[in-house]
Amino acid sequence: MNKSFPSTAETVVNTTNEPPSSESWPVRPGVFPELLNAVEAAQYLRLDQTGIHTPATAVRTLKFWRDRGELRATKYARHVWFRRSELDRFLSAKTET
């Protein structure tokens, strides 16, 4: 089979600031619970609205902040959870003074 790839002039650029459809974000909760999974935590921090993150890259970003000790998580039942109060503390620490 002969596959043809678009030339540079034909390349489509995503200008909608939305993640690719193969890794789309779930519906944003109207009210966030006290205990959030990694994707919900990323949405709480509005990483879904930056236009540069997919759910997978946002989870890696949260892991980066955890590994640096800037963001604490709760681990139980083989899952990583984030308390909303911890996310608020993290945002306060990141807020410019």
N, C-alpha and C positions, 0 to 999 in steps of 0.2 A: 504494500500500500504506500502511496506517495503522499506524505504529509507536507502541507505547505504552511509556513509560518508567516505571520504578517510582517511586512517590512516596517521599518522605523516610522514611516509616515502613516502607516495603518494601525499602529499600536494604540489601543484604547486606554485612556487614563481615567482612573476613578477620581472624579472631582466632587463626589457627594459626601466625602468624609465619613462614609459608612464602611464598616468592615466587609471583607469579601463574603459573598453569600454562603460559601462552603463553611465558614466559621462565623456565622452570624450570632449576635448577642441575643440572649433570651429577653423576653419582655421585662422591662424595668419594673420592679415592685412599686406599688403606690406608697406603701409604708414598709420600711425595712425592719425586720425583726431584730431582737437583741443579738442573736447568734446567726452569723452569715457564713455561707460557704465562700470559697475563693472568688468565684465569678460574681456573686452578690456583693462581696467586699470591693471588688474592682469597680462595680457599678456605683456603689456608695461613694467611692473616691472619684467618681466621674471619669474613670479611665476609658469607659465606652464612648465618651463624648469628645475625646481628643482627636479622633480621626486617624490615629497611628497604631492603635492597639486592636488586636483580635482578642477573643477570650483567652486563647492560649498564651499570647504574649503578655497580657495583663496579669495572668497567674504567675508567669515567670518574673514579672516586675515585683509582685508582692513577695515572692520567694527571695528575690534580691534584697529587698528591704528587711525581710526577716533575718537573712543570713548576716546582714550588717548590724543587726541588733536594734534597728530603728523602729521595727514594727513587731509586736508580740502576737503570737497566735495561741490558740487552745487546741491541743491535739488529744482526741479520744475517738474511740470506735474506728480506728484506722483512718481517720479523716482529720483535716486541718480546718479549723473554724476560726472566725474572727469576731470578737465582741465589738459591738457598735461603739461602746465607750472607749475601747482601745483605738479604734479608727479615728474617733474624735480627738483623742490624745495625740495620735500621730499627726493629724492635721494641724493641731495647735502647735506642735513642735516644728512643723514645716512653715508655719505662718511667719512672714517677715515682720520684724518689729520696727 
